[in-house]
Amino acid sequence: MTSFLKNNENPLKYVNIIPAGKSHIHIRNKKVCLDCENKPCTYYCPARVFFWEVNEIKILFERCIECGACPWGCPRENIDWVYPPGGYGVKYEV
């Protein structure tokens, strides 16, 4: 299967997202992530919000499309997610 996206390209660059000043996604305990065998958060998120850098999980909350998958997909139940505050997040144009 061939992907039309480059590895580091934002897959949702055409989605209008207004990020809040702080993240609405939080890792409860980053040490728990170190022992996570397959690190599924880095591949089940359709917006590629989670990634690893120097042995630490990082969050690009500005990419979140508010699908709500992250707390359900974490096998360690280590992700807290809520909707961004009013006026922020995915903006749908009519």
N, C-alpha and C positions, 0 to 999 in steps of 0.2 A: 504494500500500500504506500503510495507516495503522498506526502503532505505538501500543500502549497505554502505552508508557513516555515520560516526559518526557525531554528531551535529556540532562539531567545526573543522572537517576535511576539508581541502581544496578540493573542488570537482574537481579541475583541476590540481592535482599534477603531472599529466603526460604531461601537456602542457608546452612547453619551452617558458618562458617569461623572457626577459631581461629588468628589471625595470630601468627607468631613475633615476637620482638623486633627482628629485622632481616630485610631482604629476601633472598629466595632467587632473585630475578631481578635481573640486572645488565646495564647497557649497557657494552660494552667500551670504546667511544670516543664520547662524546656529540657530538664535532665531526663524525663521520661522518653522524650523523642529520640535521644541518643541510642536507646536500647530497642527502638522500634525496628523490627526486622526489615520490612519492605518499604517503609516510609510512604504509605499509600496516599497521604495528603498531597504529595508532590505530583501525582498523576491522575487522581480522580476528580480534582477540581477543574471544571471546564475553562476557567479563566486563568489558570496557572498562578494562583494567589500565593501558594507556598513553595519555597525553595530552600536549598541548603547552601550555606556559605561558612567556611571555616568551622565545621562541626557544630553549627547552630542553625536551627530552623528560623527562617525569616518569613515575614508576611508582607505582601504587597496589597494591602487592603484597598488601595485605590482601583484595583482591577475587579473587585468583587461585583458579581452580577446578582447577588442576593438570592441564589438558588437554595441556600440552606443546607447543602450537602455536607459541609465540613464536619459538623459535630457527629453526623451519622456515619461518616466514612472512616473516622478515626478509631482503630481497634482498641486504643487505650482510653477512649473517652476523655481526651486531653485538650479538646478544642472547645472554647466558648464562642458562640456566635449570636448576635442579635442584629436586628435591622439598624441601619444607620439612622441618626436623628433626622427628624422631619426636614425636608428641603434638600437632603443629601442622598447620594446613592444613584441608582439607575434612573435616568430621566427619559420617559417615553414621550415622544412628540406625536401629536395628533394632526 
